[in-house]
Amino acid sequence: MADLVIRLRHNSGGLIALALFAVLLVVFIVIHPRFNMLALEATANQGGALALIAMGQTLPVLTGGLDLSIGAIMALTNSLGSELLTGSPWQIALGLLAVIALGCVCGLINGVIVVYGRIQPIIATLATGAVYTGLALLVRPAPGGEIDEGLSEAITYSVFGVIPTPVFIFIGLVLLVWMPLKNSIIGRGIYAVGSSEIAAFMSGVPVKRARLAAYTGSGFFAALGGLFLGFQTLSGDANGGVTYTLNSIAAVVIGGTSLFGGTGGLVGSIYGAYVLRIINSVLLFSGVPSLAQPLFQGAVLIFALMASALRLIGIRNRLEVMG
Amino acid sequence: MRDAQSDPAFLSMEGISKHYGGVVALDDVHFACQRHSIHAVLGENGAGKSTLIKIMAGVARADTGRMMLEGKEVHHFTPVDATRAGIVCIFQELSLMPDLSVADNICITNPPGRRGFIAQRAQRQRAESLLARVGCNDVNPISRVRDLPLSRRQLVEIAKALGRAPKLLILDEATSALTAADVEKVFAILRTLRDQGTAILYISHRMAEIEAIADHCTVFRNGRYIQTFRQGERTPEQVVQLMIGREITQIYPPKPKPRALPEPALEVDNLAWEDRLNGISFSIRPGEIVGLGGLDGQGQREILLGLFGVLRGLKGSVKLYGRDAAVRSPATAKHPKNAIAMIPEDRKTEGLMLPMSIRDNLSIASLSRFVKTGVINRSLESTRVDAMIETMRIKIGAPSDPVRTLSGGNQQKVVIGKWLMTEAKVLLLMDPTRGIDVGTKQEIYALMRKLADDGAAILFYSTDYDELIGMCDRISILYHGEIIRTLVGDDITEQNIVAASLNVDLGKRATQTTGAAHG
């Protein structure tokens, strides 16, 4: 019982995001003019890519860093996908592997620059992001390409006509990728580095490997996001990632992960992404002009941020708040 | 306990020297620690104890000298090598990760599990058993370290160290926040470890603890090895004498004769904050320099921060110039009606904005004086800044150079000058001469005395006893957040300061110290 209370308190950020998500979902269902399962499916698909990107962004943020190239990696992998994901099942399978590998390599490059180049993540990934965008434009100068429709339908429809497929993708990723990572020495290292790099180093934690893993993981999820976007649009777009980078950071914060690193988790980021997405729909249906939507999105983000700053109230030495 | 001297040393050092910039931290040190022995290391602040430990842990590297592990010389010793050799340190600054759970922290160096994956249940069980060993059954292993009080954190730290099966266990002030009962439990564990063959280095400023636990003692002074003896072979008086040595230099301005002084500028009554300050009362008249002494971290820093409005929830009353003052932030502290200035401890982070110019740094605290209709009057600012550079004799190229380009001593002069420009009447000085050369020190001492003579009330915290003796009209010694003794006039001697700092009453210690130190 006591354990449960402690665990709930530790995950309060993610739980707040879940509550916010649930409330918005109910509002969405109520005010949707013609609500049916198809509308739910469409919403799940619209938020799918952002959710995947936000999951990736969570990892560098947990280390106290940031990945500003994540949208560019998504666009690059999306563009490559629009070249490779056609033909025989074997060709498609190889194409999938190649796209995911590309994402991981991009992430690893970010990690190497941050860890060994000792460049601050925010600027290192801003620079590599430009490089990845350039590569994406070489691969796909104009939006287009081709992606296997059968696979696309499988990914973007609903299972038994009720539960959208992306939900299963998220559950699968959390169970098969995130939980094992979180319980590994590397995963522990990701949290440890973000919490106190010096203490982590002094405890013999593999600090460098943890950072490399975080950025590589970010690239991995970015590639999944790029693939998902491809299945949704059936094409590739080298400039498709622009808005995703900053929205992914917003989703991570709403999901309860601290930008200082050390606390939070990947699951909350999924809710965070869908909170952002559903707000758009809700605002649309409630008659708010689309031009005013950023204003409301911003207001919601500010509320979420204030909630995450509540812990600072208890600190009595004001220098510690700034440290 | 076995006779430790008959065993070969687990770790020994020969001719170790270490410099930080121009400061000699260790000078030709010889040291050895044996298995089956608890070895206390004694010395004043800055005697070199911390550096010694850092070298053993592979965190710092000696400039010269050799280190032997079980008789074999080691080269390029890193923290990883130290861990592999079974050297485990419990540092003064806690090495826990605040956002991770207690169990995560305890098992972080070697988590249970296979192929890089951590077995949660096994980890929890291990954490529980280690916590039970240090008497911490009340701590839930899944709670976050951030949420624990300092005393529990120290025990978690000890549990973490035990989990690594140390061959050499180093405790650096590792019991400073523990109650007497907790300390007893830790001591029982240490004795068991010793009997099983672990070498233990124990660093503490509490004499009573050292008498209770140590088998051997080594004294350091000013980075030099002084002496090693078996516990009990020296009286506490002799140990204190060894720690302070005999080196007195005359670089201080003469103190004024006792004289009639105006009403106090600062009166503090019954100040308390969290568990760090308790019942602090004192007053300072214009013209006085009052010292805060004692060991590091006994609450001196908190007194100054509290008076400067940095701490929330400060209790007690503070009067300035005879009236009640509510100083809630540094901004109100420096307001002309309060006229408080603080020279912070760390000039690089708290004192200066390193990339900004010397001029901008000097004027930043007194900008409101140069503002005319919302705009800074640049020429007036420049005039005043130039005058201050002149007064302080700061050696600079141009006032527009970044302050980062100055030497440490001149940087410190900029910090002081910045606050003098506010024409403060109450000066709070936090270790203002740390890490600067003797010549500049002397200038700062002369300046302090001049400011006092011109009517400033000065509260002066220093870790250097010599400096306190040379400068202060009165010295209050802090111990565990309380003023345990105030020394005036001829009572201001190094011996009295050291004794009060350690809470040893040299006259009648047998009856008092044990109770007081554990109280």
Interface residues (C-beta under 8 A of the other chain):
Chain A: A2 D3 I6 R7 H10 P180 N183 S184 I185 I186 R188 Y191 A192 G194 S195 S196 I198 A199 A200 F201 M202 S203 G204 V205 G262 T263 I315 R316 N317 R318 L319
Chain B: V59 P79 V80 T83 F91 L94 S95 L96 M97 P98 D99 L100 S101 D104 I108 T109 P111 G113 G116 F117 I118 Q120 N140 I142 S143 R144 K160 W273 E274 E302 L305 V310 L311 R312 G313 E350
